[in-house]
Amino acid sequence: MTTVSVVIPCYNYGHYLEDTITSVLDEQKGVDVRVLIIDDASPDGSAEVARKIAARDSRVEVIAHATNKGHIATYNEGLLEWADGDYTVLISADDRFTPGALGRARDLLDARPDVGFVYGHPLWFKNGAPLPKARTEPQGWSVWPGHWWLERRFHSIHNLISTQTVVVRTSLQRRVGGYDPQLPHAGDMEMWMRLAANADVGYLRGVDQAYYRIHGQNMYMSYNPLMDLSQRRLAYQTVLDRYGGELPDAERLSALVHRKLGREALWFAARAYDRRRTPGTPIDDLVAFAFDCWPEVSRLPLYSTLRLRRRIGPRVMPYLQPFVLSAFVHEAVLWRRRQSWRLRGC
C-alpha cells in the first residue's frame, strides 16, 4: 500500500490542532499516514499540545523550533527533510481534511504515474460555525498535460488552488525542490506551476477535499494589494526564467500576464476611492506598478475613470460611483469597438 506523509506547520494554532489531527487520523480510512507537526516557536503553548497528541499515537511526530524560522523554512523542513511517504501533503494547523480526501487523491496518483500532483475543491467555513456538509463521492477525475495546465495559469493570473487540497508525489517534490524564499506570499502559486512544468496534473471532480477555516489570523489578511500583485508578478517571472524555453510563445505569455496585472493594479487603485480606503491604499505605487507592467495602461478606460476619481476625491466619490461606473462601461464598450476595428484594419 502506498503511504502519505502529512506535514502540519503550526504557529499559535495549538487550539486547532486536535481538529486537524482528527481529520487526518480518524477520517482517512484505509490510508497509511504518518504525520509531522512542526511548531515554529509558538508562544501560545502549541508545542505542548502537539507533544500530547504524539504521545497517544505513534503515527505522529513533533519538531519544536527553539526560535522562529518563518513559514517558508518550516514548510521546506517538512517537505524536503522529513517526508518519506510515496505522497506528501501540507496542511495548516487551522485547517482540516474532509473524510476520505487522502484516499481519493492516493487512488488517482496510484492509477496515473504520469500525474505529479492532484488537487480538489476546498470548503470555506467561519471559525465557530458548524462544518458545511462535504461532498465525498467522487464524480471521476481529470488529468491535464502539465505544460498545457501551466500555460492556462498565465491566463488566470490568480492562485486557484488551496494548499490543503494538494497531494504531491514525493519523488517529484524532492526533484523540483521546496518553496522559494523570495516568494513568502506567492510561493504556493509558483510551486504548482513548477510542479506542472515537470509532470501532469490531476483534479478530483465533484468532491470537496479540505476545509479552510476563516478567522481573524488567516495569513492572507496581512497582504495588501501591492504586495499581492508584486509577488504574483515575481512568481510568473520565476517560472518563465526556469521554464520559458519549454513553453510555446513565452514572450506572449509574459506580455499577457503583465497586461492583466497592470489592469488589476489600476482596479485596486480605483476601488479605493469607491470604498473610502484611500488613506490605507498606496494609490501612487499601484499606478506606478501598473505602468511598469504595461506602459500602454494609460489607454484603458479604467485609467480615465481613475483620473476622474482623483478629481472628484475620496469624500464625494462613493456617492457618485454609479454614475462613474456607467461612464466606465460606456467608455469600455467604445474602447473594445475601436480595438476590434483596428484588428480588422478598418
N, C-alpha and C positions, 0 to 999 in steps of 0.2 A: 504494500500500500504506500502511495506517495504521501509525503509529510508536508506540513505547513508550519513555517516559523512566523510567529506573531510578535511584532515589536510594538511596545506601548511606551512612547515617551511621555513623561509626566512632569509638569511644573505647576505646583499649587492646585493640582486637581485630585488630590487624595480622596476627597469626599465623593468623587465619581467612580473611583477605581472598582469598587465592588460591582457596580452595574456593568462596567466594561468587561471585567473578568467573567462574570456570569454569562454574558453573551458569547464569550469565547469557549469556555469550558463546559457549559451546560446546554448550550443551544446549537451546537455544531455536531450533531450526531454522526458517527461513522467517520469522523475526520481525525487523523493523528496529528495533534497540535503540540507545539512547545511554545512557551510564552516568555518573553523578557520584558520586564518593567524597568525602564531607565529613569530614575528620578534625578532631575538636573538641579540638585541642591535646593530643593523647595524649602522655604522657611515655615511651611504650614504643617509639617509632620507627615507629608505624603510618603516618605521613605519608610516610616514605621508601619503605615497601613499596608504598603507593598510587602514588607517582610512578613507580616501576619498572614497575608494571603499565600505567600510562598511556603510558609511553614505548614500549611494544611494541604498543599497539593504539590507533588513533586514535579509536575509539568511546568511550574512557574519558577523563574529565576529573577533575581533583582540585582541591579547595579545602582549604587547611590553615589553620585558625584559629590566630592567634598566642596568643590567650587562650581559655580555655574559656567557651563561651556557654550550655552546657546543652543537653539533648536536644530540648526543645520549639523553641527558636530554630533549632537545627540542622535539624530536620525542616522547619520552615517556609521556611527559606532554600532548600532543595532543591525543595520542592513548589511554592512561590509565585514564587520569583525565577528559578529555573533551568529547570525542566521546561517543555518546549515541544512535546513529542510529543502525539499525539492522546490517549494514555492514559498514566497515571503509576502507578508502584508504589514503595512504600517498603519496603526490606528491610534489617534489621540486618546488620552485617558478620559476625556469627557464625552467620547462618542461610543457607539456600540454597534455590533453586527445584528442583522436580522437573522431569525432562525434559519439554519441551513445555508447561509450565504457562502461559507468557505467550501462546503461540499459542491455547490453549484459551480463555483469558479474552478475548483480542482477537477471536476469532471470535464470541463471544456479543455483545460490545459492538458489533461491526460489524453484526451481524444485527438488533440491537434498540436503535435510537437512543433509546428511552424509558428504557433502563437507565442509571443513573448510576454504579453500581459493581457489580463482581462479586467473589464470594469463593468459597472452597472449603475442603476439609478439609486440615489440617496433619498431618504425621507427626513425632512427638517421638522424639529419639534421644539417647543419652548420648554426650558427647564421648569420642572414642577408640574407640567401638564401631562396627561396620560399619553402613552406612546400611541401614535396612529397605527392602525392595522396595516401590516406589511403584506404585500403580495409575495408569496413564497412558491408558487407553482410556475416553473419556467415555461415560457412560450417559445422556446428554442433559443438559438444564438446566431449572431452574425460574426463573420470573420472577414476582415478587410486587409488587403496588402498594405504593409507598413508604410511604404512611400506614398501610396495614394492617400492613406489616412493622414499622414504628415502634411501633405500639400493642402488638404482641406482645412487644417488648423490655421493656415495663413489667410483663409477667407473669413474665419470667425473672429480672430484676434482675442478671444476670451477663453479662459480655462473652463472647460465644460465638464471636467471630471472631478469628483470628490475623492480625496486621497483614500479614505477609509473603505471605498468600494474596489480599490485596485489590488489585484493579486498578481505578483510578478514571478516569472521563472527565475529562481535564484541564480542559476548559472549566467543568465543574461544580465542580471543586476550587477554581478561582480565584474562582468566583462565591460559594461559601459560606465561603471563607477557610480558614485553616490550623488547626493545633492551638491550643487555648485554653491560655494560660499559667497560668490558675487551676487547671488540671487536669493536673498533671505525672504523675499515676498513673492517670488515667481518661480522658485526652484522646482515646485511640483509640475508646473506647466512645461518648463523646459525638460524635465525628466521624462514626461510622457512622450514628447517629441523625439527625444534622444533614443528612447526605447523603440519607438516606431521606426526610426531610421535603421534599426538593426533586426527587426522581426515583425511579423504580422500582429494584428491587434484583434482581440475578441471582445464582444459585447453580449451581455446576458439580457435577453428581451423579456419584457413583461413581468419582471420581478423587481423587488426593492432589496438592495444588498446591504445597506447600512443606515443607521440613524445618525443624523448630525444635530447635536444639541445647541440650541440658541440660548446664550446667557450673556451677562454683562462683560465677560472677559474673553470672548472669542477673539482670536488673533487678528482676523480680518478687520476688526473695528479700529485697530490702530493705524490702518492705511489711509492716507489721503489720496485724492485723485492723481496728483502729480507723481507721487511715489509709485502708485499702481501703474500708471502709464509708462514711466521710465523703466520700471522693472520688466514690464511686458516687452518693451522695445528691446531691452538688453537680452531677454530670453530668446527672441526671434533672431537677433543678430548672432548670438552664440551658436544657435542651431545652424544658421547659414554659414558661419565661419567653419563649422565642423563638417557639414554635410552638403553644402551648396553645390559642390561638384557632382553630387549624385542625383540632384533634383533637376528636372527639366525646367527651364525658364526661371532660374533662381533670381535673376535680376528683376523679372516681372513680379515675382512673389514678394521680394523685398519692397518694391515700389508700392505694391498693393497694401502691405502691412503699414507702411509709413503714411499712406493716404488715409487709411482708416483710423490710425492712432491720432493723426493730426486733426481729423474731423471730430473725434471723440473729445480731444482736449478742448476744442472750441465749445463743444456742447456743455462740458462741465463748467466752463467759464460763464457761459450764457445762463445756465440754470442757477448759478449762484445769485444772479440778480433777481431771478424769479422767486427765489426762496429765502431772500434776505440773509444769505450766507456769505456775502462779500467780505466781511471782516475776517473770516476764518479760511477764505479760499485764496490761494495765490494766483489771482487773475492774470497778472502780467507774466508770471512764469508759465502759466498754461498756454497763453497766447504765443510766447516765445518758443515753447516746446512744439506747438502746432506748426509754426513757420519753419522750425528746424527739421521737422519730419517731412514737411511738404510745402515748399515756398509758394506754391500756387494756391494755398489755402485761402488767400485773400479774395479769390474769385468765387468762393462759395457764398450762397445766400445766407448761410448761418453767420458768416463773418460780418455781413452787412447788418444783420439784426443784433449782433453783439455790439457793434459800434452804436447802434440806436439805443440799446440798453444802457450803455455808458452815458449817453447824453441825457437820458431820462433820469438815471440814478436809481440806486437800490431802494430808496424810500418809497418812490412812486411806482416803480416798475411792477411789483406784484399786482397792483390794481389794473394795470394796462396790459398785462400778459396776454389775455385772449386776443386783443387787437394785434399785438406784435406777432403772436403765433400765426394769426390769419395772414398777415402780411408775409411772414416767412414762408408759409405754404404756397402762397401765390408766386413769390419770387422763386421758390424751389421748382415749381412746375415750369415756369418760364426758362429757368436755367437748364433744366433737363431737355426741354424742347430745343434750345439753342445747341446743346451738346449733340442731340440727335441729328439736327440739320447739318452740323459741322461734319459728323461722321459720314453723312450721305453725300457730302460735297455740295450742299445747297447754298 
